[in-house]
Amino acid sequence: MKIKVVLVKTLYDRNIGSTSRVMNNMGVDELILVAPQCEVTYEAQLAAATGQTALQKRKTYLDWNDFYKHEHEGVRIAFTARDGRGRLVQDFDTQLKSYLEQIQSKEAEPPQNMYLIFGPEDAGLASEDMENTHLAVSLPTYGDNASFNLSHAVLMGLFILRQNIGGQRTLLDGSQLEKKTQSEPISLIGETMKEWLTVLGLNLESHKVNAHSVLYRMLLRTVPTSKEYQTLETMLQQTIRKLKRLKELENKTSKAD
């Protein structure tokens, strides 16, 4: 069964990065963003720290229609701290145990996909976000505040899920399996670099000095790590966005004059 974390209308990209990090803790790497209300910038990468995989592999959908168009069937579980009118919310651990027991009693195959759905930081999932979900669940708290930080909610949800379905637990330092000595091939960020240089106003067709070729050769000589490539690409993408906004502002100003 594939476990997928779905963040709906997220407001702050640092929370997306933090979510990627806790997903890495729990052995989950499929992250889906639905109608995010923020850009994913370098701050998200900083928050992800050593857990970059889900952040880099993320899928983004404009809305729920876009989500259903591209995603496969599976059980969709909505996490909410509200149990108001029309919401029959139960404890996640209790609901999950009951759901798994039903599958076993019917001797049915478990779903291929399980989507854990979390709402925005300010108000959580709206009613329309929960219309097509199968279960509405809450996370356990012991204090007066029933609302979690987004990444903390994802971590607790994944931990409870792992407690019920299992998985390969990480061993303590000194007893871990031998790590792979060969890293995965690194793909160069050629297209992002070309766009960055073009937005800067450089002519990439110049026969005298081709800036893209020069940088490309420099990167090959230094042999950056995968993480260093990811950091550079994120920085270039953020620079591109800011340069485009500056040009839009300059165009508006010139038209006004």
LOSE-554754 format. One record per residue (C-alpha): residue number from 1; x negated, z negated, y negated. Coordinates in steps of 0.5 Angstrom, whole numbers, plus 500, padded with zeros to 3 digits. Layout:
! LOSE-554754
 num  px  pz  py
 NUM   X   Z   Y
...
This chain:
! LOSE-554754
 num  px  pz  py
   1 500 500 500
   2 497 502 493
   3 498 497 488
   4 499 499 481
   5 499 495 474
   6 504 498 469
   7 503 496 462
   8 509 498 457
   9 508 499 450
  10 502 495 449
  11 500 493 442
  12 493 491 443
  13 488 495 446
  14 483 489 447
  15 489 486 452
  16 488 493 456
  17 481 492 457
  18 482 485 459
  19 487 487 464
  20 482 492 467
  21 477 486 468
  22 482 482 472
  23 484 488 476
  24 477 489 478
  25 477 481 480
  26 483 483 484
  27 481 489 487
  28 486 494 484
  29 484 500 480
  30 490 504 478
  31 492 502 471
  32 498 506 468
  33 500 505 460
  34 507 507 458
  35 508 509 451
  36 502 505 449
  37 503 502 441
  38 495 502 440
  39 489 507 441
  40 484 505 447
  41 478 504 443
  42 471 501 444
  43 474 494 443
  44 478 495 450
  45 471 497 453
  46 468 491 450
  47 474 486 453
  48 474 490 460
  49 466 488 460
  50 464 489 468
  51 471 491 470
  52 471 498 467
  53 474 502 473
  54 481 501 471
  55 480 502 464
  56 477 509 465
  57 481 511 470
  58 488 510 467
  59 494 514 466
  60 498 514 460
  61 505 517 460
  62 509 518 453
  63 516 514 456
  64 519 513 462
  65 522 520 464
  66 514 522 463
  67 513 516 468
  68 518 518 473
  69 516 525 473
  70 509 524 475
  71 509 518 479
  72 511 517 486
  73 517 513 489
  74 515 505 491
  75 518 498 489
  76 518 497 482
  77 517 489 480
  78 518 487 473
  79 515 481 470
  80 519 477 465
  81 519 470 462
  82 527 471 460
  83 533 470 464
  84 538 472 459
  85 545 475 460
  86 544 481 466
  87 537 478 468
  88 537 475 475
  89 530 473 475
  90 527 469 480
  91 520 466 482
  92 515 472 484
  93 512 468 490
  94 519 467 492
  95 522 474 491
  96 516 477 494
  97 516 473 501
  98 523 475 501
  99 522 482 500
 100 516 482 505
 101 521 478 510
 102 526 483 510
 103 521 489 511
 104 519 486 517
 105 525 484 520
 106 528 491 519
 107 521 493 522
 108 521 498 517
 109 514 501 514
 110 512 498 507
 111 513 502 501
 112 507 506 499
 113 506 504 492
 114 508 497 489
 115 508 498 481
 116 507 491 477
 117 510 492 471
 118 509 488 464
 119 512 489 457
 120 509 488 450
 121 506 482 448
 122 511 480 442
 123 518 481 446
 124 516 483 453
 125 520 488 457
 126 527 490 454
 127 533 491 458
 128 532 499 458
 129 525 498 461
 130 528 494 467
 131 534 499 468
 132 530 502 474
 133 526 497 477
 134 528 493 484
 135 526 486 482
 136 526 482 476
 137 521 476 477
 138 517 470 473
 139 511 467 474
 140 510 459 475
 141 508 455 469
 142 508 447 468
 143 508 447 461
 144 514 448 455
 145 511 455 454
 146 513 460 459
 147 510 466 456
 148 503 468 458
 149 497 472 455
 150 498 479 458
 151 492 480 462
 152 493 472 464
 153 500 474 467
 154 497 480 470
 155 492 476 474
 156 497 471 476
 157 501 476 479
 158 496 480 482
 159 493 473 485
 160 500 471 488
 161 501 478 491
 162 494 478 494
 163 496 471 497
 164 502 474 501
 165 499 481 503
 166 492 479 503
 167 486 484 502
 168 478 483 503
 169 476 477 499
 170 469 477 495
 171 464 473 499
 172 460 467 495
 173 453 469 492
 174 448 469 498
 175 453 471 503
 176 455 478 500
 177 455 484 504
 178 449 489 502
 179 451 493 496
 180 450 500 496
 181 443 502 493
 182 446 509 491
 183 450 510 485
 184 456 515 484
 185 454 521 481
 186 454 521 473
 187 458 526 470
 188 456 528 463
 189 460 528 457
 190 459 535 455
 191 466 536 452
 192 467 530 448
 193 460 531 445
 194 462 538 443
 195 468 536 440
 196 464 531 436
 197 459 535 434
 198 464 540 432
 199 468 535 428
 200 462 533 424
 201 461 541 422
 202 456 543 426
 203 455 550 428
 204 454 550 436
 205 453 558 436
 206 447 557 432
 207 441 561 436
 208 436 557 432
 209 438 549 433
 210 444 548 438
 211 445 541 437
 212 449 540 443
 213 443 543 448
 214 438 538 444
 215 443 532 446
 216 444 534 453
 217 437 535 454
 218 435 528 451
 219 441 525 456
 220 438 528 462
 221 431 525 460
 222 433 518 459
 223 438 518 465
 224 443 513 462
 225 447 509 467
 226 454 510 468
 227 456 504 464
 228 452 507 458
 229 455 514 459
 230 462 510 458
 231 460 506 452
 232 457 513 449
 233 464 517 450
 234 468 511 448
 235 464 511 441
 236 464 518 440
 237 472 519 442
 238 473 513 436
 239 468 517 431
 240 472 523 433
 241 479 520 431
 242 476 517 425
 243 473 523 422
 244 480 527 424
 245 484 522 420
 246 479 522 414
 247 480 530 414
 248 487 529 414
 249 487 524 408
 250 482 529 404
 251 487 535 405
 252 493 531 403
 253 489 529 397
 254 487 536 395
 255 494 538 396
 256 496 533 391
 257 491 535 386
